[in-house]
Amino acid sequence: MDKFLKFVADVMEVDPSGINIETPYKEGKWDSFMMLTLVMELEAEYGVLIPMESLGDIKTLSDLYEFVK
């Protein structure tokens, strides 16, 4: 999970200590554009597919982590 959070922080260009697994969507730099960026980067990094229709269900980084663990 630490690797995931560091990766997300790098993509968001924020300090890793400024986010955690319970960070909610729409907080800080995590807007709709960043959501799409995160999805594309996570799919490439982890070799997973995150269905676009599932994005509405993602409320925290924990929800996003479920797709890559």
Biopython code that builds the backbone (N, CA, C, O; Angstrom):
import numpy as np
from Bio.PDB.StructureBuilder import StructureBuilder

atoms = [
    (1, "MET", "N", (0.817, -1.187, 0.000)),
    (1, "MET", "CA", (0.000, 0.000, 0.000)),
    (1, "MET", "C", (0.868, 1.261, 0.000)),
    (1, "MET", "O", (0.487, 2.271, -0.592)),
    (2, "ASP", "N", (2.022, 1.211, 0.655)),
    (2, "ASP", "CA", (2.916, 2.371, 0.665)),
    (2, "ASP", "C", (3.388, 2.710, -0.739)),
    (2, "ASP", "O", (3.489, 3.883, -1.099)),
    (3, "LYS", "N", (3.678, 1.682, -1.533)),
    (3, "LYS", "CA", (4.105, 1.912, -2.921)),
    (3, "LYS", "C", (2.981, 2.597, -3.705)),
    (3, "LYS", "O", (3.234, 3.516, -4.484)),
    (4, "PHE", "N", (1.752, 2.149, -3.496)),
    (4, "PHE", "CA", (0.587, 2.744, -4.148)),
    (4, "PHE", "C", (0.470, 4.224, -3.779)),
    (4, "PHE", "O", (0.312, 5.073, -4.657)),
    (5, "LEU", "N", (0.546, 4.531, -2.489)),
    (5, "LEU", "CA", (0.413, 5.913, -2.044)),
    (5, "LEU", "C", (1.537, 6.789, -2.575)),
    (5, "LEU", "O", (1.299, 7.936, -2.954)),
    (6, "LYS", "N", (2.756, 6.265, -2.609)),
    (6, "LYS", "CA", (3.874, 7.033, -3.164)),
    (6, "LYS", "C", (3.642, 7.287, -4.645)),
    (6, "LYS", "O", (3.886, 8.392, -5.129)),
    (7, "PHE", "N", (3.172, 6.274, -5.372)),
    (7, "PHE", "CA", (2.898, 6.420, -6.796)),
    (7, "PHE", "C", (1.815, 7.479, -7.016)),
    (7, "PHE", "O", (1.968, 8.349, -7.874)),
    (8, "VAL", "N", (0.732, 7.413, -6.255)),
    (8, "VAL", "CA", (-0.354, 8.384, -6.377)),
    (8, "VAL", "C", (0.161, 9.796, -6.063)),
    (8, "VAL", "O", (-0.169, 10.749, -6.769)),
    (9, "ALA", "N", (0.961, 9.925, -5.014)),
    (9, "ALA", "CA", (1.514, 11.230, -4.653)),
    (9, "ALA", "C", (2.386, 11.780, -5.788)),
    (9, "ALA", "O", (2.335, 12.972, -6.091)),
    (10, "ASP", "N", (3.184, 10.909, -6.411)),
    (10, "ASP", "CA", (4.019, 11.337, -7.533)),
    (10, "ASP", "C", (3.162, 11.827, -8.698)),
    (10, "ASP", "O", (3.455, 12.863, -9.295)),
    (11, "VAL", "N", (2.111, 11.089, -9.017)),
    (11, "VAL", "CA", (1.223, 11.474, -10.118)),
    (11, "VAL", "C", (0.538, 12.808, -9.794)),
    (11, "VAL", "O", (0.420, 13.677, -10.658)),
    (12, "MET", "N", (0.096, 12.959, -8.561)),
    (12, "MET", "CA", (-0.603, 14.184, -8.153)),
    (12, "MET", "C", (0.351, 15.358, -7.904)),
    (12, "MET", "O", (-0.069, 16.509, -7.784)),
    (13, "GLU", "N", (1.648, 15.029, -7.829)),
    (13, "GLU", "CA", (2.663, 16.037, -7.508)),
    (13, "GLU", "C", (2.407, 16.680, -6.151)),
    (13, "GLU", "O", (2.420, 17.902, -6.002)),
    (14, "VAL", "N", (2.171, 15.801, -5.151)),
    (14, "VAL", "CA", (1.987, 16.247, -3.772)),
    (14, "VAL", "C", (2.949, 15.468, -2.881)),
    (14, "VAL", "O", (3.470, 14.425, -3.277)),
    (15, "ASP", "N", (3.178, 15.976, -1.685)),
    (15, "ASP", "CA", (4.011, 15.296, -0.698)),
    (15, "ASP", "C", (3.269, 14.039, -0.242)),
    (15, "ASP", "O", (2.095, 14.123, 0.117)),
    (16, "PRO", "N", (3.929, 12.874, -0.247)),
    (16, "PRO", "CA", (3.262, 11.637, 0.181)),
    (16, "PRO", "C", (2.680, 11.723, 1.594)),
    (16, "PRO", "O", (1.708, 11.033, 1.902)),
    (17, "SER", "N", (3.258, 12.555, 2.450)),
    (17, "SER", "CA", (2.733, 12.683, 3.808)),
    (17, "SER", "C", (1.410, 13.465, 3.825)),
    (17, "SER", "O", (0.722, 13.498, 4.845)),
    (18, "GLY", "N", (1.062, 14.084, 2.708)),
    (18, "GLY", "CA", (-0.169, 14.854, 2.622)),
    (18, "GLY", "C", (-1.375, 14.054, 2.196)),
    (18, "GLY", "O", (-2.483, 14.588, 2.148)),
    (19, "ILE", "N", (-1.183, 12.767, 1.880)),
    (19, "ILE", "CA", (-2.300, 11.897, 1.512)),
    (19, "ILE", "C", (-2.232, 10.611, 2.315)),
    (19, "ILE", "O", (-1.176, 10.250, 2.835)),
    (20, "ASN", "N", (-3.350, 9.929, 2.414)),
    (20, "ASN", "CA", (-3.381, 8.602, 3.031)),
    (20, "ASN", "C", (-4.480, 7.805, 2.348)),
    (20, "ASN", "O", (-5.174, 8.325, 1.475)),
    (21, "ILE", "N", (-4.638, 6.578, 2.730)),
    (21, "ILE", "CA", (-5.562, 5.682, 2.059)),
    (21, "ILE", "C", (-7.020, 6.148, 2.194)),
    (21, "ILE", "O", (-7.869, 5.740, 1.402)),
    (22, "GLU", "N", (-7.313, 6.985, 3.175)),
    (22, "GLU", "CA", (-8.673, 7.500, 3.373)),
    (22, "GLU", "C", (-8.878, 8.891, 2.783)),
    (22, "GLU", "O", (-9.926, 9.501, 2.992)),
    (23, "THR", "N", (-7.884, 9.403, 2.044)),
    (23, "THR", "CA", (-8.040, 10.711, 1.402)),
    (23, "THR", "C", (-9.255, 10.670, 0.481)),
    (23, "THR", "O", (-9.347, 9.806, -0.391)),
    (24, "PRO", "N", (-10.193, 11.609, 0.674)),
    (24, "PRO", "CA", (-11.413, 11.592, -0.145)),
    (24, "PRO", "C", (-11.224, 12.231, -1.517)),
    (24, "PRO", "O", (-10.409, 13.134, -1.704)),
    (25, "TYR", "N", (-12.005, 11.729, -2.466)),
    (25, "TYR", "CA", (-12.067, 12.311, -3.800)),
    (25, "TYR", "C", (-12.508, 13.770, -3.664)),
    (25, "TYR", "O", (-13.313, 14.110, -2.797)),
    (26, "LYS", "N", (-11.975, 14.610, -4.523)),
    (26, "LYS", "CA", (-12.250, 16.059, -4.568)),
    (26, "LYS", "C", (-11.503, 16.830, -3.492)),
    (26, "LYS", "O", (-11.766, 18.016, -3.295)),
    (27, "GLU", "N", (-10.565, 16.176, -2.783)),
    (27, "GLU", "CA", (-9.746, 16.898, -1.806)),
    (27, "GLU", "C", (-8.421, 17.276, -2.451)),
    (27, "GLU", "O", (-7.809, 16.467, -3.148)),
    (28, "GLY", "N", (-7.988, 18.493, -2.220)),
    (28, "GLY", "CA", (-6.716, 18.953, -2.765)),
    (28, "GLY", "C", (-6.712, 18.932, -4.283)),
    (28, "GLY", "O", (-7.603, 19.489, -4.923)),
    (29, "LYS", "N", (-5.704, 18.288, -4.855)),
    (29, "LYS", "CA", (-5.553, 18.239, -6.314)),
    (29, "LYS", "C", (-6.377, 17.138, -6.971)),
    (29, "LYS", "O", (-6.378, 17.025, -8.197)),
    (30, "TRP", "N", (-7.078, 16.326, -6.187)),
    (30, "TRP", "CA", (-7.797, 15.177, -6.735)),
    (30, "TRP", "C", (-9.173, 15.595, -7.244)),
    (30, "TRP", "O", (-10.183, 15.420, -6.562)),
    (31, "ASP", "N", (-9.193, 16.152, -8.455)),
    (31, "ASP", "CA", (-10.438, 16.539, -9.108)),
    (31, "ASP", "C", (-10.743, 15.545, -10.229)),
    (31, "ASP", "O", (-10.078, 14.515, -10.336)),
    (32, "SER", "N", (-11.729, 15.839, -11.057)),
    (32, "SER", "CA", (-12.111, 14.900, -12.115)),
    (32, "SER", "C", (-10.997, 14.694, -13.144)),
    (32, "SER", "O", (-10.810, 13.583, -13.639)),
    (33, "PHE", "N", (-10.270, 15.741, -13.461)),
    (33, "PHE", "CA", (-9.148, 15.599, -14.398)),
    (33, "PHE", "C", (-8.060, 14.715, -13.798)),
    (33, "PHE", "O", (-7.506, 13.853, -14.479)),
    (34, "MET", "N", (-7.754, 14.934, -12.512)),
    (34, "MET", "CA", (-6.732, 14.120, -11.844)),
    (34, "MET", "C", (-7.204, 12.676, -11.717)),
    (34, "MET", "O", (-6.385, 11.758, -11.766)),
    (35, "MET", "N", (-8.506, 12.459, -11.555)),
    (35, "MET", "CA", (-9.029, 11.091, -11.488)),
    (35, "MET", "C", (-8.702, 10.345, -12.777)),
    (35, "MET", "O", (-8.232, 9.208, -12.740)),
    (36, "LEU", "N", (-8.951, 10.984, -13.908)),
    (36, "LEU", "CA", (-8.651, 10.340, -15.196)),
    (36, "LEU", "C", (-7.155, 10.101, -15.354)),
    (36, "LEU", "O", (-6.739, 9.052, -15.846)),
    (37, "THR", "N", (-6.350, 11.067, -14.941)),
    (37, "THR", "CA", (-4.900, 10.906, -15.002)),
    (37, "THR", "C", (-4.455, 9.741, -14.129)),
    (37, "THR", "O", (-3.656, 8.907, -14.556)),
    (38, "LEU", "N", (-4.973, 9.684, -12.907)),
    (38, "LEU", "CA", (-4.629, 8.584, -11.995)),
    (38, "LEU", "C", (-5.020, 7.232, -12.580)),
    (38, "LEU", "O", (-4.245, 6.277, -12.524)),
    (39, "VAL", "N", (-6.211, 7.157, -13.135)),
    (39, "VAL", "CA", (-6.683, 5.895, -13.708)),
    (39, "VAL", "C", (-5.738, 5.443, -14.826)),
    (39, "VAL", "O", (-5.325, 4.283, -14.858)),
    (40, "MET", "N", (-5.400, 6.340, -15.728)),
    (40, "MET", "CA", (-4.502, 5.970, -16.831)),
    (40, "MET", "C", (-3.131, 5.544, -16.318)),
    (40, "MET", "O", (-2.571, 4.553, -16.786)),
    (41, "GLU", "N", (-2.593, 6.286, -15.366)),
    (41, "GLU", "CA", (-1.267, 5.966, -14.821)),
    (41, "GLU", "C", (-1.285, 4.651, -14.030)),
    (41, "GLU", "O", (-0.356, 3.851, -14.136)),
    (42, "LEU", "N", (-2.329, 4.433, -13.249)),
    (42, "LEU", "CA", (-2.434, 3.188, -12.479)),
    (42, "LEU", "C", (-2.609, 1.986, -13.395)),
    (42, "LEU", "O", (-2.023, 0.930, -13.157)),
    (43, "GLU", "N", (-3.412, 2.143, -14.441)),
    (43, "GLU", "CA", (-3.584, 1.044, -15.401)),
    (43, "GLU", "C", (-2.249, 0.682, -16.043)),
    (43, "GLU", "O", (-1.937, -0.498, -16.201)),
    (44, "ALA", "N", (-1.468, 1.678, -16.409)),
    (44, "ALA", "CA", (-0.165, 1.426, -17.037)),
    (44, "ALA", "C", (0.830, 0.819, -16.046)),
    (44, "ALA", "O", (1.549, -0.120, -16.388)),
    (45, "GLU", "N", (0.873, 1.342, -14.841)),
    (45, "GLU", "CA", (1.837, 0.884, -13.832)),
    (45, "GLU", "C", (1.531, -0.520, -13.319)),
    (45, "GLU", "O", (2.437, -1.334, -13.146)),
    (46, "TYR", "N", (0.256, -0.799, -13.078)),
    (46, "TYR", "CA", (-0.133, -2.060, -12.443)),
    (46, "TYR", "C", (-0.705, -3.094, -13.413)),
    (46, "TYR", "O", (-0.982, -4.225, -13.016)),
    (47, "GLY", "N", (-0.884, -2.718, -14.675)),
    (47, "GLY", "CA", (-1.405, -3.659, -15.653)),
    (47, "GLY", "C", (-2.828, -4.088, -15.367)),
    (47, "GLY", "O", (-3.191, -5.244, -15.585)),
    (48, "VAL", "N", (-3.632, -3.163, -14.881)),
    (48, "VAL", "CA", (-5.039, -3.449, -14.559)),
    (48, "VAL", "C", (-5.945, -2.615, -15.449)),
    (48, "VAL", "O", (-5.499, -1.682, -16.117)),
    (49, "LEU", "N", (-7.219, -2.965, -15.446)),
    (49, "LEU", "CA", (-8.223, -2.188, -16.154)),
    (49, "LEU", "C", (-9.216, -1.659, -15.127)),
    (49, "LEU", "O", (-9.825, -2.430, -14.385)),
    (50, "ILE", "N", (-9.374, -0.350, -15.089)),
    (50, "ILE", "CA", (-10.327, 0.275, -14.180)),
    (50, "ILE", "C", (-11.479, 0.781, -15.048)),
    (50, "ILE", "O", (-11.329, 1.778, -15.755)),
    (51, "PRO", "N", (-12.619, 0.107, -14.999)),
    (51, "PRO", "CA", (-13.744, 0.481, -15.869)),
    (51, "PRO", "C", (-14.239, 1.900, -15.587)),
    (51, "PRO", "O", (-14.404, 2.293, -14.432)),
    (52, "MET", "N", (-14.467, 2.648, -16.641)),
    (52, "MET", "CA", (-14.933, 4.027, -16.502)),
    (52, "MET", "C", (-16.256, 4.100, -15.737)),
    (52, "MET", "O", (-16.499, 5.058, -15.003)),
    (53, "GLU", "N", (-17.107, 3.092, -15.909)),
    (53, "GLU", "CA", (-18.389, 3.120, -15.206)),
    (53, "GLU", "C", (-18.229, 2.922, -13.696)),
    (53, "GLU", "O", (-19.179, 3.142, -12.944)),
    (54, "SER", "N", (-17.049, 2.514, -13.247)),
    (54, "SER", "CA", (-16.786, 2.328, -11.817)),
    (54, "SER", "C", (-16.285, 3.604, -11.153)),
    (54, "SER", "O", (-16.252, 3.685, -9.925)),
    (55, "LEU", "N", (-15.898, 4.594, -11.936)),
    (55, "LEU", "CA", (-15.304, 5.799, -11.362)),
    (55, "LEU", "C", (-16.248, 6.538, -10.422)),
    (55, "LEU", "O", (-15.796, 7.154, -9.457)),
    (56, "GLY", "N", (-17.537, 6.488, -10.685)),
    (56, "GLY", "CA", (-18.504, 7.150, -9.813)),
    (56, "GLY", "C", (-18.582, 6.550, -8.424)),
    (56, "GLY", "O", (-19.063, 7.194, -7.492)),
    (57, "ASP", "N", (-18.108, 5.313, -8.280)),
    (57, "ASP", "CA", (-18.136, 4.629, -6.987)),
    (57, "ASP", "C", (-16.886, 4.900, -6.159)),
    (57, "ASP", "O", (-16.829, 4.512, -4.992)),
    (58, "ILE", "N", (-15.890, 5.555, -6.733)),
    (58, "ILE", "CA", (-14.634, 5.799, -6.034)),
    (58, "ILE", "C", (-14.781, 7.061, -5.186)),
    (58, "ILE", "O", (-14.923, 8.166, -5.710)),
    (59, "LYS", "N", (-14.745, 6.874, -3.874)),
    (59, "LYS", "CA", (-14.916, 7.987, -2.935)),
    (59, "LYS", "C", (-13.637, 8.317, -2.170)),
    (59, "LYS", "O", (-13.470, 9.439, -1.692)),
    (60, "THR", "N", (-12.720, 7.327, -2.053)),
    (60, "THR", "CA", (-11.458, 7.530, -1.344)),
    (60, "THR", "C", (-10.346, 6.819, -2.107)),
    (60, "THR", "O", (-10.607, 6.044, -3.027)),
    (61, "LEU", "N", (-9.111, 7.090, -1.719)),
    (61, "LEU", "CA", (-7.995, 6.371, -2.341)),
    (61, "LEU", "C", (-8.084, 4.878, -2.051)),
    (61, "LEU", "O", (-7.594, 4.067, -2.837)),
    (62, "SER", "N", (-8.692, 4.514, -0.955)),
    (62, "SER", "CA", (-8.888, 3.102, -0.623)),
    (62, "SER", "C", (-9.723, 2.410, -1.715)),
    (62, "SER", "O", (-9.426, 1.282, -2.108)),
    (63, "ASP", "N", (-10.755, 3.089, -2.193)),
    (63, "ASP", "CA", (-11.593, 2.526, -3.257)),
    (63, "ASP", "C", (-10.776, 2.327, -4.532)),
    (63, "ASP", "O", (-10.944, 1.328, -5.231)),
    (64, "LEU", "N", (-9.907, 3.261, -4.828)),
    (64, "LEU", "CA", (-9.057, 3.156, -6.018)),
    (64, "LEU", "C", (-8.018, 2.039, -5.841)),
    (64, "LEU", "O", (-7.683, 1.330, -6.790)),
    (65, "TYR", "N", (-7.522, 1.902, -4.617)),
    (65, "TYR", "CA", (-6.539, 0.856, -4.317)),
    (65, "TYR", "C", (-7.103, -0.548, -4.555)),
    (65, "TYR", "O", (-6.360, -1.458, -4.924)),
    (66, "GLU", "N", (-8.386, -0.724, -4.351)),
    (66, "GLU", "CA", (-9.022, -2.031, -4.552)),
    (66, "GLU", "C", (-8.808, -2.559, -5.979)),
    (66, "GLU", "O", (-8.787, -3.772, -6.191)),
    (67, "PHE", "N", (-8.650, -1.669, -6.941)),
    (67, "PHE", "CA", (-8.458, -2.091, -8.325)),
    (67, "PHE", "C", (-7.029, -2.566, -8.603)),
    (67, "PHE", "O", (-6.801, -3.300, -9.565)),
    (68, "VAL", "N", (-6.075, -2.160, -7.781)),
    (68, "VAL", "CA", (-4.678, -2.467, -8.094)),
    (68, "VAL", "C", (-4.005, -3.444, -7.130)),
    (68, "VAL", "O", (-2.899, -3.913, -7.398)),
    (69, "LYS", "N", (-4.657, -3.752, -6.022)),
    (69, "LYS", "CA", (-3.978, -4.634, -5.050)),
    (69, "LYS", "C", (-3.934, -6.079, -5.472)),
    (69, "LYS", "O", (-3.396, -6.917, -4.748)),
]
sb = StructureBuilder()
sb.init_structure("model")
sb.init_model(0)
sb.init_chain("A")
sb.init_seg("    ")
for serial, (resi, resn, name, xyz) in enumerate(atoms, 1):
    if name == "N":
        sb.init_residue(resn, " ", resi, " ")
    sb.init_atom(name, np.array(xyz, "f"), 0.0, 1.0, " ", f" {name:<3s}", serial, name[0])
structure = sb.get_structure()
